[in-house]
Amino acid sequence: MAAAPAAHAARAAATKVTIAGFAYSPGTLTVGRGTTVTWTNTDAAPHTVTSEGGGPLRSATLRAGDSYTFTFNSPGTYSYFCTFHPHMHGTVVVR
C-alpha cells in the first residue's frame, strides 16, 4: 500500500512546470490525455506560456508567483515559448 501514495505524488509532481532562471522546468513534459498542467513563475521577471504556431496555450502575463493552468484533452505535441523572452521554449507531449 505504501507504493500507491508515492506513485500518486510522482504523478502530481509531473503535472507542474516551474519557470525559474529564464527556463521552463521540466523543458519537456509527457502526460496522459485529460491531464491539467500548471506553470508557476518563480522568477522576478514576467513570463508567458504561449503556443508556437497558434496553438491553444495563451497565458496572461505571469508575474512572480502567478500560475497558469491548461487541461490537455487531445493527444499531440504542444510546443510553447515566452513572448517576453523568445529564447525560452518548452514542450508538452500528450499521449
C-alpha positions in Angstrom: 0.0 0.0 0.0 2.9 2.4 0.5 3.6 2.4 -3.2 0.2 3.9 -4.1 0.7 7.3 -2.3 4.3 7.5 -3.7 3.0 6.9 -7.3 0.3 9.5 -6.8 2.8 12.0 -5.6 5.1 11.4 -8.5 2.2 11.9 -10.9 1.1 15.1 -9.2 4.7 16.4 -9.4 4.8 15.6 -13.1 2.0 18.0 -13.9 3.8 21.1 -12.7 6.2 23.2 -14.7 8.3 25.8 -12.8 9.5 28.9 -14.6 12.9 29.8 -13.0 16.2 31.2 -14.2 14.5 32.1 -17.6 13.7 28.5 -18.3 10.7 26.1 -18.1 11.5 23.1 -15.9 11.0 20.4 -17.0 11.6 21.6 -20.5 9.7 18.6 -21.9 6.8 17.0 -20.1 4.9 13.9 -21.2 1.4 13.4 -19.8 -1.8 11.5 -20.5 -4.9 12.9 -22.2 -7.0 14.8 -19.7 -4.1 16.0 -17.6 -4.1 19.5 -16.2 -0.6 21.1 -16.2 0.2 24.2 -14.1 3.0 26.6 -14.9 4.3 28.7 -12.0 6.6 31.7 -12.4 9.2 31.9 -9.7 11.3 34.5 -11.5 11.1 38.2 -10.7 10.7 38.9 -14.4 7.3 38.4 -16.1 6.8 35.5 -18.5 4.1 33.9 -20.6 3.2 30.4 -21.8 2.3 30.8 -25.5 1.8 28.2 -28.1 4.1 28.2 -31.1 2.1 28.3 -34.4 -1.2 29.4 -33.0 -1.9 26.5 -30.6 -4.1 26.6 -27.5 -1.7 27.8 -24.9 -2.2 31.5 -24.2 -1.4 32.7 -20.7 -1.7 36.2 -19.5 1.5 37.8 -18.3 2.7 35.8 -15.3 4.4 37.9 -12.7 6.4 36.4 -9.8 4.2 33.8 -8.0 1.5 33.7 -10.7 0.3 30.5 -12.2 -1.4 29.3 -15.4 -3.2 26.0 -15.9 -4.3 24.2 -19.0 -6.0 20.8 -19.5 -4.8 18.8 -22.4 -7.7 16.8 -23.8 -6.2 15.9 -27.2 -3.1 13.8 -27.9 -0.2 15.6 -29.7 2.9 17.7 -29.2 2.4 21.2 -27.8 5.4 23.5 -28.2 5.4 26.8 -26.4 7.6 29.8 -25.6 7.7 33.1 -23.6 6.6 36.2 -25.6 8.9 38.4 -23.5 11.9 36.0 -23.8 11.6 34.1 -27.1 14.7 32.0 -26.3 12.6 30.2 -23.6 10.9 27.1 -25.1 9.1 24.1 -23.7 7.1 21.1 -24.9 4.2 19.1 -23.6 3.7 15.7 -25.2 0.2 14.3 -24.7 -0.3 10.5 -25.2 
